Amino acid sequence: MPRDHAYPPDLAHFVEARWPREVAPLRVSSRALEDALSAAFQASLTTEETRPTRFRMLLMPLTDLPERGVPNEGVLRLRFEHRRVLHEDELRRLAPAAPFETSLIGVEEEADGKLYIWGVAHSGPAWLAPTWGGRSPVPNWTYDPIVHVTAPGKIAVRSAGRLVGALERGVVVDATVDVFESQWLSAMFAEERELIRAEHAATQRESLAPTAVDHSLVGRVSQHMLRRAIQLIRGARHGGMLLVAGPGDEVPRGLRLKYRVTQDEPSHRYRSVQLRIFETLAGETTNSSVGWDDFASSSHPRLEELEQEVFELARAVANLAAIDGAVLLDKRFGLLGFGAEVSAELPPPERVLRALDSNGDVRVPDDFEKVGTRHRAAYRFVNDHPSGLAIVVSQDGGVSFVANQRGDVVVWEQSVSP
């Protein structure tokens, strides 16, 4: 009888077949890889004092890590006096001492073919830069397998940040959903990108050598602000929802906004910061345009200050999501208010589709009644406001993007860690 779901042995075979051997060998046997993934899978189904079991597991010999490693560049390795046999209960007990964001549980295969836990490696959070946003470089200190356990039954194997294979909803995949790389999200904000580029161009009219702003810069800076806000909401562990309204400063119908914010410069500070970033970059180049690469490589101290200002704006938005109701933004990330309630009077969509890829080319039906209150509110909002966007952060850390595509309400489950 055929199986409906994939399991750790399937993932092990998948990873072994697709390992990037042109970069580095896979230094663990087939049997050991299967055993490691099986233990990780079983541990993912457990809790420790009601906390879900989340961790990263490094499949690397202890002797290959330098004693003088430095977190955020390499690792600070802490070796146990007595190694421990790899077992799901050991992983469950160790997980709180090796937080997912900053540490790894070190495991190696011995000559007898068995796996042993040699200790804990403290990596620091720099590896999270692509998720948190910003220009910081991502350190790479190993190509050996790192196993990510993020939720029950959800495990992934990576090499130097690159996803090799993952088990998602009982299916083996080699790509995760990153909405920020999608075409539809970029298209949703195309008009706003043109507006801000035009505003910058107006400031350049008096210049003898005007410098234009590339789409890549406008889009990526906004992405990073949104990524940071989402991660801060996730880190608070209370959940929250962001609603992005269509054109105009009016509150969309069907929303009750408990706390309205005055529409002045502070509530639209992100636009001001954007223009200052563009002005600073234009002032230090003779090129006809500036893009994301120019921003990422610049050492101008003013840009560091402006980037931190973007991140503090993201923190302000995340803080407002801590109370009941959603934070309401316009498409230029101006703050309209918070504590927004979506009226139950708004009609629910006839159907909801779950996207299985970033662009939503592959979709499957989803059950409207099997989700929580926040998701149902998001579905009603985008069903009634086709140009809007809803981002739902669940209390358990899951992130969903909800949009209306040609009359269909579509939901994406965003991958939340590299």
Secondary structure, 3 states (H helix, E strand, C coil): CCCCCCCHHHHHHHHHHHCCCCCCCCCCCHHHHHHHHHHHHHHHCCEECCEECCEEEEECCHHHCCCCCCECCECEEEEEEEEEECCHHHHHHHHHHCCCCCEEEEEEECCCCCEEEEEEEECCCHHHHHHHCCCCCCCCCCCCCEEEEEECCEEEEEECCEEEEEEECCEEECCCCCHHHCHHHHHHCHHHHHHHHHHHHHHCCCCCCCCEECHHHHHHHHHHHHHHHHHHHHHHCCCEEEEECCCCCCCCCCEEEEEECCCCCHHHHHHHHHHHHHHHHHHCCCCCEECHHHHHHCCCHHHHHHHHHHHHHHHHHHHHCCCCCEEEECCCCCEEEEEEEECCCCCCCCCEEEECCCCCCCEEEECHHHCCHHHHHHHHHHHHCCCCEEEEECCCCCEEEEEEECCEEEEEEECCCC
